[in-house]
Structures are given as structure tokens and as C-alpha cells.
Amino acid sequence: MASDRRLNYSVCSGRRAIGVRRAWSPAEAVIEYLAGQGCRGDEIVRMGPNAVVWRGATFTATPVALEPTI
């Protein structure tokens, strides 16, 4: 199966990892995570290429390599 070039990103709230999302960019990973939790798009503010703020909390994403499961 061919790769679609998306990466896995670890989504963090502060220093705590809260999830992993597959996305085209770190910001997209965070926004998709928050949308999946029920956060409204008009409450999410982009703060850079890998960070957003939602209701005063900062969320970031960094690329991770997941171990393949067999």
C-alpha cells in the first residue's frame, strides 16, 4: 500500500500527551483532535504551525514514529 505522505503526530496539552492523530500538518492534527472532542471551530485559535489555543489552553503537536504492530 502506498503512503499518502501524512505523518503521525502526538497531540499534547501542556507537557501531557493526550492523543495521536494522522495528518498533513501539526496544526491540522491538533484541530482534528479538538474537533473530535466536540470543540467548536470558532473557539480554536491558531498560534503557529504546530500550536492552537482553545479556551485558554495551549495544544501542540509533534511528529512521532509509531512502532508497527504485527
C-alpha positions in Angstrom: 0.0 0.0 0.0 1.4 3.4 -0.9 2.0 6.1 1.7 -0.2 9.2 1.4 2.6 11.3 3.0 0.7 12.1 6.1 2.6 11.8 9.4 1.5 10.6 12.9 1.5 13.5 15.4 1.5 13.3 19.2 -1.0 15.9 20.4 -0.1 17.5 23.8 -1.9 19.7 26.3 0.9 21.4 28.1 3.5 18.7 28.6 0.9 15.9 28.7 0.4 13.7 25.6 -3.3 13.3 25.1 -3.5 11.6 21.7 -2.1 10.7 18.3 -3.5 11.9 15.0 -2.5 11.2 11.4 -2.5 14.5 9.5 -0.8 16.6 6.8 0.5 19.2 9.4 0.9 19.6 13.2 -1.8 22.3 13.3 -4.3 20.1 11.4 -3.6 17.2 13.8 -4.4 19.4 16.8 -7.5 20.9 15.2 -8.8 17.4 14.2 -8.2 16.2 17.7 -10.1 19.0 19.3 -12.9 18.8 16.8 -13.2 15.1 17.6 -13.6 16.1 21.3 -16.5 18.3 20.4 -14.7 21.7 20.4 -16.3 24.3 18.1 -14.1 25.6 15.3 -14.8 29.3 16.1 -13.3 28.7 19.6 -9.9 27.4 18.2 -7.2 30.0 17.5 -4.1 29.0 15.5 -0.9 30.2 17.3 1.7 28.9 14.9 2.5 25.9 12.7 2.2 23.4 15.5 0.0 25.1 18.2 -3.5 26.2 18.8 -5.3 27.7 21.8 -8.8 26.6 22.9 -10.4 28.4 25.9 -7.0 29.5 27.2 -5.4 26.0 27.0 -2.5 25.6 24.5 -2.3 22.4 22.5 0.7 21.4 20.4 1.6 18.5 18.1 5.0 16.9 17.2 5.7 14.2 14.7 6.2 10.7 16.2 7.2 7.3 14.7 4.8 4.6 15.7 6.0 1.1 16.1 4.4 -1.3 13.6 2.1 -3.9 15.2 2.2 -7.4 13.9 
